[in-house]
Amino acid sequence: MGHVVVVGAQWGDEGKGKIVDYLSSRADMVVRFQGGHNAGHTLVIGDNVYKLSLLPSGIVREGKIAVIGNGVVVDPWALLAEIEGLQAQGIAISPDNLKIAENAALILPLHQELDEAREGLNSGVKIGTTKRGIGPAYEDKVGRRALRIADLADVGSLDAKIEHLLAHHNTLRKGLGLAPFAHTALHKKLSEIADAVSVYAEPVWRLLQEAQTSGKKILFEGAQGVLLDIDHGTYPYVTSSNTVAAQAAAGAGVGASALHHVVGLVKAYTTRVGEGPFPTEQDNEVGQKLGERGHEFGTITGRRRRCGWFDATLVRQVVQIAGIDSIALTKIDVLDDFDEIKICIGYELDGQRMDYLPTNAADQARVQPIYETHKGWSKPIFELNEWEALPPEAVAYIHRIETLIGVKANLVSTGPDRNDTIIISDPFAVPATA
């Protein structure tokens, strides 16, 4: 039995929360390996709805260890608020079932202010960030001036580190017309939450090594989607971290050999939040219908998602870049009321056909999708959980997607609840040597 990595195979919002929750029932540990509290996951369990942004989805399952890896940037105030909110819903959270990597970088109030100031400028490229300080926190990590979880264990050592950090930030703030950030104010804020956060700190790399040695199964949970990857996404309209499956190793502190099977989360149509190219976007009645039926609003931000037809060309590209072994197809029930359904099978640019999305942002914005049209299905598939119950048109649609992207589906989601899932095969059943 192997370890499994779950990544979004589009621009995020593919329904990772529910699928990770399902897979976590088969795992012993669930590890977040990148991103921050800009990623929202909604879990529907019976009559209860849990909205997560930073905590791994496995936290809601009794007996599982939830881990925040070093590749994640952690807003300690948002973390504590999320813990408190889930505890109020009856979820037990303690250092026994939540571990945070000591070497994870912190998101600070000055990061959020910088994010907001930049996004509010009237010049430059509008990225459409969540304004939660994710990008600036990663910048400080790479610039070797970040504060980390381990620093909270010794508040007395913070002064020199804060001084180093503010030497950079207050220069930036002056250029943006912001008042200097006070050293004493930041030290006070950190001192107030240091003990509450430090109790969860662990050398996570060692914890995961022990888990592997003892034969435990690990689920690595990504945030956002591969098309938002800082290197492989639709740059510059991307997030600030690597979102590909390989990042699970670096962002958790395990060897690449620990990543045995990669599941790509794929929505049965396409959505995107924020700015950037979107070849199959339907800024019309079709897009509106997809958005309304799919309840396409951000879990954390509430922002409306742009909607369009399934782009097999993009997903095939992601499958190859991220090394995806199988997919979990989500929200196929949203297509129940469509007489015709389109799939993008390629692009045209300046009269030339292309089977991938070009790297240049200007070219990405100009490509024209090439579609094939499929007949819709005659009956609703909402909440079905058996493959044999699917109408033949829905089966044909799934098989066509599999053929176009080059991998098979092992899970098909037909609704928001845990039970609204068709299980074709278990990713954890793949031998570790495969």
C-alpha positions, 0 to 999 in steps of 0.5 A, a space after each residue: 500500500 502506498 502514499 497518495 498525493 492529491 492536486 488540483 488539475 485545473 485552476 483550483 476549486 475542483 472540489 478537493 475538500 470532499 475528495 481529500 476527506 474521502 481519501 483521508 478515511 483510508 489514510 493515517 496522516 493528512 499533510 498540507 504541503 503548500 499554499 496558505 489560508 487563501 485556499 478554501 475547502 468545504 466539507 459536507 458531512 451529514 447536516 454539518 458543513 465545515 469550511 477549512 482554509 489552512 487546516 488539512 481536511 483530515 482534521 475533521 476525522 477522528 483518529 487522523 493526524 493532520 500535518 501542516 508542512 514546511 511548504 505552507 505559509 502560516 498566518 498564526 492568527 488565522 490558524 487560531 481562529 480556524 481552530 477555534 471555529 472548528 472546536 465550536 462545531 465539536 471537532 477535537 483539535 489538540 497537539 495530539 492530532 495537529 502538527 505544524 512544521 517548525 520551519 514553516 514561514 509565518 504570514 504577518 500583518 505587514 504581509 497582508 497590508 503589502 498585498 492589499 497596497 500592491 493590488 490597489 495600485 493603478 499601474 502594473 498587472 492585476 493578479 487578482 490575489 486574495 489579499 491575504 499576504 501569501 505572496 509577500 510571505 513567500 517573498 520573505 521566505 525566499 529572501 531569507 528574512 522570514 519569521 518561522 514557527 520555530 521563532 515563536 518558541 523563543 520570543 526573546 530572540 525575535 527583536 533582531 529578526 524583526 529588525 532585519 525584516 522591517 529594514 526591508 518592509 519599511 523601505 517598501 512601505 515608504 515607496 507605497 505611501 504607507 506608514 512604517 510598521 512599528 517594531 514594538 507593535 509586531 513584537 507584541 502581536 507575536 508575543 500574544 500568540 506565541 505559546 498558543 501556536 508553539 504547542 503544535 510545532 514539530 520537526 514534521 520531516 522526522 514525524 513523517 519518516 517515522 510514519 513511513 517506517 512503521 507502515 502508515 499511509 500518508 495523504 498529501 493534500 495540495 491547495 489551489 491547482 497546477 495551472 496556478 503553479 508559479 513555474 508551470 501555471 498561467 504566469 503571472 496570474 498564478 499563486 506564489 508556490 509550486 502546486 505540482 505533485 512533486 512539491 509534496 516532497 519538498 513541502 513536507 520533508 520527505 523523499 520523492 520516493 514517498 510519492 506513490 500515486 498522484 490523483 488529479 482533481 478535475 471538475 467536469 467543466 472549468 472555472 477560474 477565480 481572478 484575472 488571467 487567460 481562460 480559453 473556454 470561458 463562457 461569458 454568457 448564459 452558459 457560463 451563468 448557468 454553470 455558475 448557478 448550478 455549481 454554486 461557483 463562489 469562493 469558499 473563503 473569499 466569496 468571489 464569483 468564479 468564471 465558468 466555461 467548458 471542460 478543457 481537455 487540452 489544458 488538463 492533458 498538459 497538467 497530467 503530464 507536468 504533474 505526473 498524474 496517475 488517475 483523476 477524481 472527476 467532480 461536479 458532473 451533476 452540474 451538467 444535468 440540465 444541458 442538452 449539449 456539452 462541449 469539450 475543448 480538444 485543442 487550440 488555434 493561434 494565428 491559423 496554426 493548431 496547437 495541442 498545448 497552451 503556449 507559455 507567453 501570456 499574450 498568446 495564451 489570451 489569444 488562443 481560440 478553443 477547438 470544440 467537439 460537442 456531446 449529447 447531454 444525458 436524459 436524467 439527473 445524476 445528482 447524488 448517484 453513487 453507483 457506476 451502473 446507474 449513470 446514463 449512457 451519455 454521462 458514461 460516454 462523456 467520462 470515457 471521452 475525457 479519460 481518452 483525451 487526457 490520457 488517464 483513467 478516473 478512479 472517483 466520480 463525484 455527483 454531489 457535495 456529500 461524502 456518500 455522493 461518490 462513485 468509487 471505481 478504484 482505490 488510489 491507496 490500493 496501488 502497490 508502493 512499487 508501482 
